[in-house]
Amino acid sequence: QLKITAVSTSGSWATGGNMGTARYDLSGAGTQTAGLGFGGYAPGLSNATEEYDGSAWTGGGNLGTATRNFAGCGTQTAGLGFGGYTASTATTNATEHYNGSAWTSGGNMGTGRYRLAGAGTDTAGLAFGGYTPSDEYLNATEHYDGSAWTSGGNMGTARYNLGGAGTQTAGLAFGGGIISGVINATEHYDGSAWTAGGNLGTA
């Protein structure tokens, strides 16, 4: 478990300030100078939140439920965490909002899942892909309006442990795991449907 932060500067990476708690399988949101890291495995499930100012991490309000393998989006003062794996329920459909100091519960996802990706904001969020305990790789997409989740268009390829970026109406999904291994495929989302994009250099 590492707690090193790496910061990209004009095409290169430089070392940033260390996190207070070393962990993996956490989620994040925000920007390089106003970042948010939360949850994960430390070992043991963590509910810890940390805020980054571009050089150092400081403690924030704890998640309501310690979670790992989940998704996040939004900003340091309007963050969103959803899905994941918890000790009590294994896969969860829970959502939490962060206001810069405390987490509160939001609307539940339609499908509980972990190792999913997220994009967008806390009032226009996007959840896609993931995995369920029944060995099901998911292509399902959901939209969040700040209080409730609704179904969106399915991805072309079901996958988990994928990357996500962008917004609810201009989303990006890339890489990830499938039944036969790993893939380099990229997909673009326009708010209702996914289309194929250019492949990653390395799956």
C-alpha positions, 0 to 999 in steps of 0.5 A, spaced: 500 500 500 502 506 497 500 513 499 504 517 494 501 522 490 504 523 483 502 530 479 502 531 472 505 537 470 506 539 462 506 532 460 511 529 466 509 526 473 512 529 479 511 527 486 506 530 491 505 530 498 503 523 501 496 521 503 495 521 511 492 514 510 496 509 505 490 505 502 488 502 495 481 501 492 479 508 494 475 513 490 476 520 488 474 526 485 476 534 484 482 537 481 489 537 481 489 543 486 482 541 490 482 533 490 478 529 494 480 521 496 475 517 500 474 510 502 478 504 500 482 498 504 487 500 509 487 494 510 480 493 513 475 497 510 476 505 510 471 511 511 477 516 511 476 522 507 482 526 505 482 533 501 488 535 497 490 542 495 496 541 490 501 540 495 498 536 502 493 532 504 488 534 510 483 530 513 476 531 511 469 528 514 468 520 514 464 517 509 457 514 512 459 507 510 466 504 509 467 502 502 472 500 497 472 498 489 467 504 488 466 510 484 466 517 485 465 524 481 464 531 482 469 536 486 472 537 493 466 541 496 460 537 492 463 530 491 459 524 490 461 516 491 457 511 489 456 503 489 462 499 491 463 493 496 462 494 504 463 489 510 455 488 511 452 488 504 458 486 500 455 489 493 452 496 495 447 501 491 448 506 496 450 513 494 453 519 498 454 526 497 460 530 500 459 538 501 466 539 503 466 537 510 461 532 511 457 526 507 450 525 507 446 519 504 443 520 497 439 516 492 440 508 491 443 506 484 438 501 481 443 496 480 448 495 486 455 493 483 463 494 485 469 496 480 465 501 476 467 507 473 464 514 474 464 521 471 460 528 471 458 532 478 454 531 484 447 533 480 449 530 474 453 524 475 454 518 471 455 510 473 457 505 468 460 498 468 462 494 474 461 487 477 456 483 481 457 477 486 454 473 481 460 473 476 456 478 472 460 483 468 455 489 467 454 494 461 449 498 464 449 505 465 445 510 470 444 517 470 444 521 477 440 528 478 442 529 485 437 525 488 435 519 484 438 514 479 435 513 472 437 508 467 441 510 461 444 507 454 448 500 455 455 500 453 457 496 447 462 492 451 460 489 459 467 490 463 469 492 470 475 495 473 475 500 467 477 508 467 472 513 466 472 521 465 468 527 462 461 529 464 454 526 464 453 528 456 460 527 454 463 521 458 469 517 456 470 509 458 476 506 457 480 499 458 478 494 464 477 487 465 472 482 461 471 475 461 477 473 457 482 478 460 483 485 459 481 490 453 484 497 450 477 499 448 474 506 449 467 508 448 464 515 448 457 517 451 453 523 449 448 522 454 443 517 451 448 512 447 455 509 447 459 509 441 466 506 439 472 511 440 480 509 439 483 504 443 488 505 448 495 503 447 496 498 452 490 494 454 
